Structures are given as structure tokens and as C-alpha cells.
Amino acid sequence: MTPDTDLDFTEEEIQRYSRHILLPELGGSGQAALRRARVLIIGAGGLGSPLLLYLAAAGVGTIGLVDDDQVDLSNLQRQIAHTTDRLGQDKTASAATAARAINPLINVEQHRLRLDEATAPDLIPRYDIVCDGSDNFKTRYLVADACVAARRTLVSAAVLRFEGQLSVFKPHSHSGGPCYRCLYPEAPPPGFAPSCAEAGVLGAVTGVMGAMQASETVKEITGIGESLSGRLLLWDALATRFRMIRLARDPACPVCSAA
């Protein structure tokens, strides 16, 4: 993203973001880039909760939340943006309350809906970066394809049981790189891969992967560090082991090869 030369921070902003501004890699220009950024989070659940809270704390100016569910007691083991006294509330409203409690300077846009072929192409282009924390393959492929079509960077994470994975997909960038379908051309057949509701998930695993998703999003907004594009990070919590896999773009990919 283009560096911001408008560094007219208020005294409150300077104090709130001082630990960011002190970082030479980030500084005032990076914090200004965060302030003007628009990030869309798909899913206000296990991944979306820590992702949202860290982006709010970081000062991302506008955060969009997509979810059509309500807060359930079984969510609270991992979905830390929600609380017992908000059981039954829409997750977008509950998560927005949590984000604004951390940082009232940001704007949270609530989209109480489930993305489909009609809503995704309209919603995704409104944001600079899309973070996918959904829990089903249909939504993941829908979001990934819409991001390619809209030329939007996708920060994608997934968890199951004691494992997590994370990558960044931006085939539209000058450096190229694969899209989600270059890695996973088609969704697995129904019943092949269990959901977290069926197989379970350690709550802290969603926290680690959601926080890492937030870190990669900040990097993409500010242009610092090395992008995770073209690499897939795998984490095994039981073994405390990280693995990095190089990803190649598929020249015959039906989605990004024609984009």
C-alpha cells in the first residue's frame, strides 16, 4: 500500500499506538496506513475473535464483520470476542461490542449474513484485505474465488483439533503467487473432512492462528517484512512443531490464470 504522509495523530492516538510507532519498521507512516485500511473478516468465531481484537487494538480504521450466527455457550471455549452475558446475541453485534471496548477510535461494520454467490462479489471489493476464518469449505472457496475476481489479498487460516494452517493469497500482486485453488483445486467430498463441531478443536489453537492471521494482515497493510504469499505455514500444537511448505502457482488454474 502507498505510504501515508498525513501523520496528524491526536495525543490519544500517539499514546495508544506508541509501541507501534516506536518500531522503526512500522513508525508513524505504518500506523497511518493501518488507520486508513479497510479489512473484512469472514466469521466472528474461533479465528475471527482474536483476529478482530488484535486488528482493533492495532488501529485498523475500518473492520467489516461477516457472520449470520448467534453466540452459543459452546462457542465460549475458544471464541474470545464473546462473553457469557451476550449469549443469544448476533455474533457480529457481540464481536463489535468487544472491538469497540478495546478501541473506540475504529469503525466496525456489521454484515449479518452468510456469504453466497450474490453477496460476495458485492461485499468483498469494498475492502482492501479479506481475512477468512470461516469453518466450511463452501465459504472458503467462495471467498477465495471472489478475492481473485476483485483483486483483493486474502489472508486465510484454518484449524482442526490440535493443528492449524495459514497462508496469504494475492495472485494479482506484482510478485504473483498462487491462489487458494492452486493449493486446493476442489473441495473434498462431503464427509471426507470433519468439522470442528464433529472432531473438536483446542481453544488455544484458534487463538494462536487468529493472532498470526492478524500479524500477517498488519504486514500486508504496511508492507513490512516478508509476505507469506507462496508459502503455507502448518502448526502442530501437540508436537510444538511448525513447518513451512513452498507453494507454486498453477499455470492452468481455472481461477487465477485467467485473472
C-alpha positions as CSV (number, residue, x, y, z in Angstrom):
1,M,0.0,0.0,0.0
2,T,1.1,3.6,-0.6
3,P,2.8,5.2,2.4
4,D,0.7,7.8,4.2
5,T,2.3,11.2,4.6
6,D,-0.6,12.5,6.8
7,L,0.7,12.0,10.3
8,D,-1.7,14.2,12.2
9,F,-2.2,11.9,15.1
10,T,-4.1,13.1,18.2
11,E,-2.4,12.9,21.6
12,E,-4.7,9.9,22.4
13,E,-3.6,8.1,19.2
14,I,0.1,8.7,19.9
15,Q,-0.3,7.3,23.4
16,R,-2.5,4.4,22.3
17,Y,-0.2,3.3,19.4
18,S,3.2,4.3,20.9
19,R,4.6,0.8,20.9
20,H,3.9,0.6,17.2
21,I,5.2,4.0,16.4
22,L,8.5,3.1,18.2
23,L,9.1,0.3,15.8
24,P,11.4,1.5,13.0
25,E,9.8,-0.9,10.5
26,L,6.4,0.5,11.3
27,G,6.6,4.0,12.6
28,G,4.1,6.8,12.1
29,S,3.6,6.0,8.4
30,G,2.8,2.4,9.1
31,Q,0.3,3.4,11.8
32,A,-1.3,5.9,9.4
33,A,-1.6,3.1,6.9
34,L,-3.4,0.9,9.5
35,R,-5.7,3.8,10.3
36,R,-6.9,4.2,6.7
37,A,-7.1,0.4,6.0
38,R,-10.4,-1.5,5.4
39,V,-10.3,-5.1,6.4
40,L,-13.1,-7.7,6.1
41,I,-13.2,-10.6,8.5
42,I,-15.2,-13.6,7.4
43,G,-16.5,-15.3,10.6
44,A,-16.7,-13.9,14.1
45,G,-15.8,-17.2,15.7
46,G,-12.6,-19.0,16.9
47,L,-10.3,-17.4,14.4
48,G,-12.2,-14.2,13.8
49,S,-12.3,-13.4,17.5
50,P,-8.6,-13.0,18.2
51,L,-8.0,-11.6,14.7
52,L,-10.6,-8.9,15.3
53,L,-9.4,-8.0,18.7
54,Y,-5.8,-7.6,17.6
55,L,-6.7,-5.6,14.5
56,A,-8.9,-3.3,16.6
57,A,-6.1,-2.9,19.1
58,A,-3.6,-2.2,16.2
59,G,-5.8,0.7,15.0
60,V,-7.1,-0.7,11.7
61,G,-9.5,2.1,10.8
62,T,-12.4,0.1,9.4
63,I,-13.2,-3.6,10.1
64,G,-16.0,-5.4,8.5
65,L,-17.5,-8.5,10.2
66,V,-19.5,-11.2,8.3
67,D,-21.4,-13.8,10.3
68,D,-25.0,-14.9,10.4
69,D,-24.9,-16.9,13.7
70,Q,-25.7,-16.1,17.3
71,V,-23.5,-16.6,20.4
72,D,-23.9,-20.1,21.9
73,L,-22.5,-21.5,25.1
74,S,-20.3,-23.9,23.2
75,N,-18.6,-21.0,21.4
76,L,-17.0,-19.6,24.6
77,Q,-14.3,-22.2,24.9
78,R,-12.5,-20.5,22.0
79,Q,-14.4,-17.5,20.7
80,I,-12.9,-14.9,23.0
81,A,-14.7,-11.9,21.5
82,H,-17.9,-13.2,23.1
83,T,-19.0,-13.4,26.7
84,T,-21.5,-15.3,28.8
85,D,-23.7,-12.3,29.2
86,R,-24.0,-11.9,25.4
87,L,-25.4,-15.5,24.8
88,G,-28.0,-15.3,22.1
89,Q,-26.8,-12.1,20.6
90,D,-25.8,-11.9,17.0
91,K,-22.1,-12.7,16.7
92,T,-21.5,-9.6,14.7
93,A,-23.0,-7.3,17.3
94,S,-21.3,-9.1,20.2
95,A,-17.9,-9.0,18.4
96,A,-18.3,-5.3,17.5
97,T,-19.0,-4.6,21.2
98,A,-15.7,-6.3,22.1
99,A,-13.7,-4.5,19.4
100,R,-15.1,-1.0,20.3
101,A,-14.4,-1.7,24.0
102,I,-10.7,-2.1,23.1
103,N,-10.6,0.8,20.7
104,P,-13.4,3.2,20.3
105,L,-11.5,5.1,17.6
106,I,-12.1,2.4,14.9
107,N,-15.2,1.8,12.8
108,V,-16.8,-1.7,12.8
109,E,-19.2,-2.5,10.0
110,Q,-21.5,-5.4,10.7
111,H,-22.8,-7.7,8.0
112,R,-25.2,-10.2,9.5
113,L,-25.3,-12.6,6.5
114,R,-23.8,-15.8,5.1
115,L,-21.8,-15.0,2.0
116,D,-23.2,-16.5,-1.2
117,E,-22.8,-16.0,-4.9
118,A,-24.9,-12.9,-4.8
119,T,-23.4,-11.1,-1.7
120,A,-19.7,-12.0,-2.0
121,P,-19.0,-10.1,-5.3
122,D,-20.7,-7.0,-3.9
123,L,-19.1,-7.0,-0.4
124,I,-15.5,-8.1,-0.9
125,P,-14.5,-5.2,-3.3
126,R,-15.4,-2.7,-0.6
127,Y,-12.4,-3.7,1.5
128,D,-8.6,-3.7,0.9
129,I,-7.9,-7.1,2.5
130,V,-10.0,-10.1,3.3
131,C,-9.4,-12.4,6.2
132,D,-11.1,-15.8,6.0
133,G,-11.8,-17.5,9.3
134,S,-14.8,-19.5,8.1
135,D,-15.5,-23.1,9.1
136,N,-16.7,-24.7,5.9
137,F,-15.3,-25.4,2.5
138,K,-18.2,-23.8,0.5
139,T,-17.5,-20.4,2.1
140,R,-13.7,-20.8,1.8
141,Y,-13.9,-21.4,-2.0
142,L,-16.5,-18.7,-2.5
143,V,-14.3,-16.1,-0.7
144,A,-11.1,-17.2,-2.4
145,D,-12.6,-17.0,-5.9
146,A,-14.3,-13.6,-5.1
147,C,-10.9,-12.3,-3.9
148,V,-9.2,-13.3,-7.1
149,A,-12.0,-11.7,-9.2
150,A,-11.8,-8.4,-7.1
151,R,-8.0,-8.4,-7.0
152,R,-8.0,-8.4,-3.2
153,T,-5.4,-10.0,-0.9
154,L,-6.7,-13.0,1.1
155,V,-5.3,-13.9,4.5
156,S,-6.6,-17.4,5.1
157,A,-6.4,-19.6,8.2
158,A,-7.9,-22.9,9.2
159,V,-7.9,-25.1,12.3
160,L,-8.9,-28.6,13.4
161,R,-8.2,-30.5,16.6
162,F,-4.6,-29.5,17.5
163,E,-3.5,-28.2,14.1
164,G,-3.6,-25.0,12.2
165,Q,-2.6,-23.7,8.8
166,L,-2.1,-20.2,7.4
167,S,-1.2,-18.5,4.1
168,V,-1.6,-15.4,2.1
169,F,-3.0,-15.4,-1.4
170,K,-2.5,-12.5,-3.8
171,P,-2.0,-13.6,-7.4
172,H,-2.9,-10.1,-8.6
173,S,0.2,-8.6,-7.0
174,H,3.4,-7.7,-9.0
175,S,5.1,-10.8,-7.4
176,G,2.3,-13.1,-8.5
177,G,1.9,-16.1,-6.3
178,P,-0.7,-18.8,-6.1
179,C,-4.4,-18.5,-5.3
180,Y,-6.3,-20.8,-2.9
181,R,-7.3,-23.1,-5.8
182,C,-3.7,-23.6,-6.8
183,L,-3.2,-25.2,-3.4
184,Y,-6.6,-26.9,-3.2
185,P,-8.2,-27.2,-6.7
186,E,-11.5,-28.6,-5.4
187,A,-13.3,-29.0,-2.1
188,P,-13.2,-32.5,-0.6
189,P,-16.3,-34.6,-0.9
190,P,-19.0,-34.2,1.8
191,G,-18.0,-36.2,4.9
192,F,-14.3,-36.5,3.9
193,A,-13.0,-33.9,6.4
194,P,-14.8,-33.4,9.7
195,S,-15.7,-30.0,11.1
196,C,-14.6,-28.7,14.5
197,A,-18.1,-29.4,15.7
198,E,-17.6,-33.0,14.8
199,A,-13.9,-33.6,15.6
200,G,-13.2,-30.8,18.2
201,V,-10.5,-28.2,18.5
202,L,-8.2,-27.0,21.3
203,G,-9.4,-23.4,22.0
204,A,-5.8,-22.0,22.2
205,V,-5.1,-23.3,18.7
206,T,-7.7,-20.9,17.3
207,G,-6.1,-18.1,19.4
208,V,-2.6,-18.7,18.0
209,M,-3.7,-19.0,14.4
210,G,-6.0,-16.0,14.7
211,A,-3.2,-13.9,16.2
212,M,-0.9,-14.9,13.4
213,Q,-3.5,-14.0,10.9
214,A,-3.7,-10.6,12.4
215,S,0.1,-10.3,12.2
216,E,0.2,-11.2,8.5
217,T,-2.7,-8.7,7.9
218,V,-0.7,-5.9,9.5
219,K,2.3,-6.8,7.4
220,E,0.2,-6.7,4.2
221,I,-1.3,-3.4,5.1
222,T,2.0,-1.7,6.0
223,G,4.3,-3.5,3.5
224,I,6.7,-4.6,6.2
225,G,8.5,-8.0,6.5
226,E,8.3,-10.9,4.1
227,S,4.8,-11.8,2.8
228,L,3.5,-15.3,3.4
229,S,2.3,-15.4,-0.2
230,G,3.7,-18.5,-1.9
231,R,4.2,-20.3,1.4
232,L,1.9,-22.4,3.7
233,L,2.6,-22.4,7.4
234,L,1.5,-25.6,9.3
235,W,1.4,-25.8,13.1
236,D,1.1,-29.0,15.2
237,A,0.3,-27.9,18.7
238,L,0.8,-31.3,20.3
239,A,4.3,-31.6,18.9
240,T,5.0,-27.9,19.2
241,R,6.2,-28.0,15.6
242,F,6.0,-25.5,12.7
243,R,6.5,-26.5,9.1
244,M,6.8,-24.2,6.0
245,I,5.8,-25.5,2.6
246,R,6.6,-23.6,-0.6
247,L,3.6,-23.2,-2.9
248,A,3.7,-22.7,-6.7
249,R,1.2,-21.1,-8.9
250,D,-0.7,-23.4,-11.2
251,P,-0.4,-22.0,-14.7
252,A,-3.5,-24.0,-15.6
253,C,-5.6,-22.8,-12.6
254,P,-9.1,-22.1,-13.9
255,V,-9.4,-19.1,-11.5
256,C,-6.2,-17.1,-11.2
257,S,-4.6,-18.0,-14.6
258,A,-7.4,-16.0,-16.3
259,A,-7.5,-13.2,-13.7
